[in-house]
Amino acid sequence: MTYEDDIEARRARIISEMVEKTGITEEMIERLVRHFYGKVRQDPLIGPVFESRIADWEPHLQKMFAFWSSVVLMSGRYRGQPAQVHMPLPVEAAHFDRWLALFDESTGEVCPPEAAAVFMDRARRIAASLEMAVAVHNGEMPVKGERYHNPALFTEAKPAAQ
């Protein structure tokens, strides 16, 4: 058995165990991602951030299917650098909190409890990591327990002094 064969055998075992334990399948991932992004697109806080950057949603959704498959099932389908994509976005802690709230709602509506718990565990870790990446990209280094607040989001909305 080659090293690559061994990796693929372990990956297949991990996927099988996760499916058996939680019921998570590629089909569930697709249903969840589509449901979630339906909510995102309607959301007044984070919807505009996505809408301003995504012209064609289907390729983005396909990428998110692969991302969540890799995160939850360890499928290895996703090839990308999510931190680099998120670093320049005009977002802060409130955006990540809203993303998590919508994702939590979606998992509760689409997934059985065991699957929802797995998705939310991963989502919380991802949100914390991306929030830190955005903060560092913007010259901040929040200490443990501190959240990132992007001052640029507030200076743009303030009226000019007269």
C-alpha positions, -999 to 999 in steps of 0.1 A, spaced: 0 0 0 14 34 -10 14 64 12 -14 80 -10 -35 48 -7 -31 49 31 -42 85 32 -73 78 10 -81 47 32 -80 68 64 -100 96 47 -127 71 37 -128 57 72 -132 92 87 -160 101 63 -178 68 70 -175 73 108 -188 109 106 -217 99 83 -226 70 107 -223 92 139 -240 123 126 -259 116 94 -239 143 76 -237 136 39 -227 156 9 -265 160 2 -271 174 37 -241 198 32 -256 211 -1 -291 216 15 -275 234 45 -253 257 24 -281 266 0 -305 273 29 -279 293 48 -270 315 19 -306 321 12 -308 337 46 -275 355 41 -287 372 9 -317 386 28 -298 398 58 -294 436 62 -260 434 79 -241 407 61 -261 404 29 -246 436 13 -211 424 20 -217 392 0 -238 408 -27 -211 434 -34 -186 407 -41 -205 378 -56 -220 383 -91 -227 347 -98 -238 327 -68 -237 292 -81 -199 290 -84 -197 304 -48 -221 278 -35 -202 250 -52 -170 262 -35 -189 263 -2 -201 227 -7 -165 216 -11 -154 238 18 -179 223 43 -173 188 29 -136 192 37 -142 208 71 -168 183 83 -162 151 64 -124 156 58 -131 149 21 -102 171 9 -124 186 -18 -117 222 -10 -86 240 -23 -84 275 -12 -73 301 14 -104 314 32 -85 338 55 -69 356 25 -103 360 9 -119 374 41 -90 397 53 -98 427 31 -136 426 38 -152 455 56 -163 434 85 -159 431 123 -172 411 153 -208 420 147 -207 405 112 -192 373 124 -218 371 152 -246 375 126 -230 349 103 -229 325 132 -265 333 142 -278 326 107 -257 295 104 -270 282 138 -306 289 126 -299 271 94 -284 240 110 -314 238 133 -337 239 104 -319 215 81 -299 191 102 -306 166 130 -291 177 164 -260 156 161 -251 171 127 -260 206 138 -237 203 168 -208 193 145 -214 221 120 -217 247 148 -185 235 165 -166 240 132 -184 272 124 -175 288 157 -138 279 152 -139 292 116 -155 325 126 -130 331 154 -101 324 131 -114 346 103 -122 374 127 -86 373 140 -73 372 104 -93 403 95 -81 421 127 -45 413 120 -48 424 84 -61 457 96 -33 462 120 -50 450 152 -41 422 175 -70 415 199 -60 398 231 -78 366 241 -115 373 247 -114 407 229 -134 412 198 -124 431 167 -141 464 160 -133 480 126 -131 518 131 -134 523 93 -169 510 94 -179 538 117 -160 567 102 -176 562 67 -211 566 82 -203 597 102 -214 631 88 -186 655 79 -178 682 104 -190 717 94 
